[in-house]
Amino acid sequence: MRAVIAEDSVLLRVGLIKVLEMGGFQVAAEAGDAEGLLAAVAEHRPELALIDVRMPPGFTDEGVRAAMEIRRRWPGTAVVLLSQYVEERYAADLLSANTSGVGYLLKQRVADVADFVAAVRRVADGGTALDPQVVAQLLLRRDSDPLTRLTPREREVLGLMAEGRSNAGIAQALVVSESAVAKHINNIFAKLDLPVVDADHRRVLAVLRFLGASRA
């Protein structure tokens, strides 16, 4: 699986290359700014782009805008944004426009190589990954309906769904059965008044509702 890395810090870029290669990825190209990233993706058409949120020249949201451009022009390329700090609006911007193959992780996650690679691979395979710290902040400040209808356990389950965990992964994290997780998820769907569509789409809608990023 080929990847492109965009990170203006040379030291971190080298570290990311090593981590991805350890995880079985082939790093096809690297870039230090958004312009170089877009050129690399156009040339190599990778399965994954790992992108710093803030890059030259402005060090604001260049990475976010590049990620959204990549998803628009090359939808087969999954994108993972890397940020130094929790910036919820960037996660919401990305996820409101894309419901698969996207992730938002803090750079400190790179230190936990196994978890970081697992999250990146989940995104490359078409899933989503949201940093646990982002999830924690969202849980603390989401106090308006309909999320207040959820029990504490259902909010835990929804938070893990936002991280991109499968039912089995949620069951393992909470030390409960998969059938218990499925029951909680069905309760979440009902309490959030989500339309009756396929289960995968309802999961996405639940996460978007959680982020406050739904365009509906």
ABEGO torsion letter per residue (X at the ends): XBBBBBBABAAAAAAAAAAAAAAGBBBABBBABAAAAAAAAAAAGBABBBBBABBOAAGBAAAAAAAAAAAAABAABBBBBBBABBBAAAAAAAAAABABGBBBBBAAAAABAAAAAAAAAAAAAGBBBBBAAAAAAAAAABABOAAAABBAAAAAAAAAAAAGBBAAAAAAAAGBBAAAAAAAAAAAAAAAGBBBBBAAAAAAAAAAAAAGABAX
